[in-house]
Amino acid sequence: MTIVTAHNWYQTPGGEDEVFRAEAALLEEHGHRVIRFTEDSARIPHMGRLRLAAAVLWNRAAARRLRRLLERERPAVVHFHNTFPLLSAAPLRAAKRAGVAVVQTLHNFRLFCPNGLLLRSGRPCRDCLGRGFPWAGLRHACYRGSRAATALAAAAVVARRLSGTWHDGVDAYIALSQFARGIFVSAGVPEGKLTVKPNFIHPDPGPGDGRGGYVLYLGRLSEEKGIRVLLEAWRMLEPAARLRIVGDGPLRDTLREQYPESTVEWAGRLTREEALEALRQAAWLAVPSICYEGSPLAVLEALAVGTPVIASDLGSLPELVEPGRTGWLAPPGDAPAWAAVLDRALSQRAQAAAMRPEARRCYRSRYTGEVNHQALLAIYRQAVTRD
């Protein structure tokens, strides 16, 4: 099968970028012909305001470029990942008009939320859900704390809705969790077009043994990830174990000042293989997010190496972590409650050891490359049949 995969790279690399790379590589590994169609947000600083606004609202140049590609390559499917900000919805319309089946993975909630997170002031927010225009997002400057930037992001939401690509321009949508699927249905995305397919880890990184004994945080150092909650809980706990922080982000310098090396190990950004090795040696992975996560790769990687997970009881995370079997859940944003859960987890070493093979079994049954490939092919066939 010939497949075009389309994606707008982020200025700060993240999980969506990695999923785009991994999924394209997995398809090629299974003998499919994959053509990558991309835009890069690194161009934004070099674009004028009018040119940027035109691209965000309706990128005619990207649509023409895709149309020429489709005429030349004749793929069976165009699979879109992120289209914000520079791809816009215009290439989706171009693909549909070219008679090609269109699939889109909904990695976030940007179909109706200007910041894509359904998060405001540190709490989940659904004020723009089901609205014709996301006025609440504009009023609260939800995108990057700027009303001007939020206005442009909100206009992109409306442009896509008015273009008809919500309902008629996509043959199959992929939601990363049952939780997310429910939100998209309530927002008006056609229920019959929504299939749940979580992310995956390939190749199998192999099991670890947790010999490091530490609690690991692996991710972006930003407010929505709940890193402050974890650090406050750790300060309350003062355990003998180590808390190792792997990652980078806007809160890095502030947090390192507030929580010095005497209580927390700041490892910074690691390569993927280094991060996997950190996971193999960890006793626990902590995922204290205060936003609705999609299908976080860190959690799937932890399951793949057999490391149990302590995660916020929020959004899709309860679908990934089974309390008492592959980890524990803690109330989001509640540092004292997190301290209590961490204390219990660290004091029950035998139970943590018993969770490791259970985490591996969970990974092998749900989140391998082979499971993902079969699910993806079923979605493509559905889209081609509908088309």
Secondary structure, 3 states (H helix, E strand, C coil): CEEEEEEEECCCCCHHHHHHHHHHHHHHHCCCEEEEEEEEHHHHHHCCHHHHHHHHHCCHHHHHHHHHHHHHHCCCEEEECCCCCCCCCHHHHHHHHCCCEEEEEECCCCCCCCCCCCEECCEECCCCCCCCCCHHHHHCCCCCCCHHHHHHHHHHHHHHHHHCCCCCCCCEEEECCHHHHHHHHHHCCCHHHEEECCCCECCCCCCCCCCCCCEEEECCCCHHHCHHHHHHHHHHHCCCCCEEEECCCCCHHHHHHHCCCCCCEEEECCCHHHHHHHHHHCCEEEECCCCCCCCCHHHHHHHHHCCCEEEECCCCHHHHCCECCCEEEECCCCHHHHHHHHHHHHHCHHHHHHHHHHHHHHHHHHCEHHHHHHHHHHHHHHHHHHC
